[in-house]
Amino acid sequence: MQQQIAHVDTVKPTVFYDGSCPLCSREIRHYRRLRGAEQLLWIDVSEPEATLAYGLTKDAAMARFHVLDASGEWQTGAYGFAELWSQLPAYRWLAVLVKKLRLLPLLDKAYTRFARWRLKRDCTSGSCGVDE
């Protein structure tokens, strides 16, 4: 899923993640330790007003993984992970593989189901951070 953002001039790809989600935080910590991670910007969307400058609502950011690529296009869900992986040498092979095998649409459907479940579960416990 791609959308272009016109008003933000990015130099580095920017990863938007939910720092209030233990699973999400653990995964992002893993990626941030890898070579190449220093070339990315990392934005915790659970922080107040973290996404405002990017035109991304907090609800949208909390509901789905987002990456703003270097050309200013939004990559979300599995497409966002593929963009993230393509920036990290240890995972670049995986990005190439899922794109070459045309697995992204299927992986994105699976991710969408997971994201809905995660958000519903977190909101039920009162910790989702989405305005209800």
C-alpha positions as CSV (number, residue, x, y, z in Angstrom):
1,M,0.0,0.0,0.0
2,Q,1.6,3.2,-1.1
3,Q,0.7,6.9,-0.7
4,Q,2.9,9.9,-1.3
5,I,3.4,12.6,1.2
6,A,4.3,15.9,-0.4
7,H,5.1,18.3,2.4
8,V,7.8,16.4,4.2
9,D,11.3,16.4,2.6
10,T,13.0,13.3,4.1
11,V,16.6,12.4,3.7
12,K,16.4,9.2,5.7
13,P,13.6,6.6,5.6
14,T,11.5,7.0,8.8
15,V,10.1,4.1,10.8
16,F,6.9,4.7,12.8
17,Y,6.4,2.2,15.6
18,D,4.2,1.7,18.7
19,G,6.5,2.0,21.6
20,S,3.7,1.2,24.0
21,C,3.4,-2.3,22.6
22,P,5.8,-4.8,24.2
23,L,5.9,-7.0,21.1
24,C,6.4,-4.1,18.7
25,S,9.1,-2.5,21.0
26,R,11.0,-5.8,21.2
27,E,11.1,-6.2,17.5
28,I,12.1,-2.6,16.9
29,R,14.9,-2.9,19.5
30,H,16.2,-5.8,17.5
31,Y,16.2,-3.9,14.2
32,R,17.8,-0.8,15.8
33,R,20.8,-2.9,16.9
34,L,21.6,-3.9,13.4
35,R,24.0,-2.4,11.0
36,G,22.2,0.2,8.8
37,A,19.7,1.1,11.5
38,E,21.6,4.4,12.1
39,Q,20.6,5.4,8.6
40,L,16.9,5.4,9.6
41,L,14.8,7.7,11.7
42,W,12.8,6.0,14.4
43,I,9.6,7.6,15.7
44,D,7.6,6.2,18.6
45,V,4.0,7.0,17.7
46,S,2.8,6.4,21.3
47,E,4.5,9.7,22.2
48,P,2.2,12.8,22.1
49,E,2.3,14.7,18.8
50,A,5.0,12.4,17.4
51,T,3.4,12.1,14.0
52,L,2.0,15.6,13.5
53,A,4.8,16.9,11.3
54,Y,4.3,13.9,9.0
55,G,0.6,14.3,8.4
56,L,0.0,10.9,10.0
57,T,-2.8,10.7,12.6
58,K,-2.1,8.9,15.8
59,D,-5.0,6.6,15.2
60,A,-3.6,5.5,11.8
61,A,-0.1,5.2,13.2
62,M,-1.3,3.0,16.1
63,A,-3.4,0.8,13.8
64,R,-0.8,-0.1,11.2
65,F,3.0,-0.1,10.9
66,H,4.2,2.8,8.7
67,V,7.5,3.6,7.0
68,L,8.1,6.8,5.1
69,D,10.6,5.9,2.4
70,A,13.4,8.2,1.2
71,S,11.3,9.4,-1.7
72,G,8.5,10.5,0.6
73,E,6.1,7.6,-0.1
74,W,4.2,5.8,2.7
75,Q,4.8,2.0,2.9
76,T,2.4,0.4,5.4
77,G,1.9,-3.1,6.8
78,A,4.0,-5.8,5.2
79,Y,5.1,-3.2,2.5
80,G,6.5,-1.2,5.4
81,F,8.4,-4.1,6.8
82,A,9.8,-4.9,3.3
83,E,11.0,-1.3,3.1
84,L,12.5,-1.5,6.6
85,W,14.2,-4.8,5.7
86,S,15.6,-3.3,2.4
87,Q,17.4,-0.7,4.5
88,L,19.1,-3.3,6.8
89,P,21.9,-5.4,5.2
90,A,21.1,-8.4,7.5
91,Y,17.5,-8.4,6.2
92,R,17.9,-7.1,2.6
93,W,17.7,-10.7,1.3
94,L,14.3,-11.1,2.9
95,A,13.0,-7.9,1.3
96,V,14.2,-9.1,-2.1
97,L,12.7,-12.5,-1.6
98,V,9.2,-11.4,-0.6
99,K,9.1,-8.9,-3.5
100,K,10.5,-11.3,-6.1
101,L,8.1,-14.1,-5.1
102,R,5.2,-11.5,-5.0
103,L,4.4,-12.4,-1.5
104,L,3.7,-8.9,-0.3
105,P,-0.1,-8.9,-0.9
106,L,-0.5,-12.1,1.0
107,L,1.8,-11.1,3.8
108,D,-0.1,-7.7,4.0
109,K,-3.4,-9.5,4.4
110,A,-1.9,-11.6,7.2
111,Y,-0.4,-8.5,8.8
112,T,-3.7,-6.6,8.6
113,R,-5.5,-9.4,10.5
114,F,-2.7,-9.4,13.1
115,A,-2.8,-5.6,13.5
116,R,-6.6,-5.6,14.0
117,W,-6.3,-8.3,16.6
118,R,-3.4,-6.5,18.4
119,L,-5.3,-3.2,18.4
120,K,-8.5,-4.8,19.6
121,R,-6.7,-6.7,22.3
122,D,-4.7,-3.7,23.5
123,C,-7.8,-1.4,23.4
124,T,-9.8,-4.0,25.4
125,S,-7.1,-3.8,28.1
126,G,-7.1,0.0,27.9
127,S,-3.6,0.4,26.7
128,C,-4.0,1.0,22.9
129,G,-3.5,4.8,23.0
130,V,-6.0,5.3,20.2
131,D,-8.7,7.9,20.8
132,E,-12.0,6.0,21.1
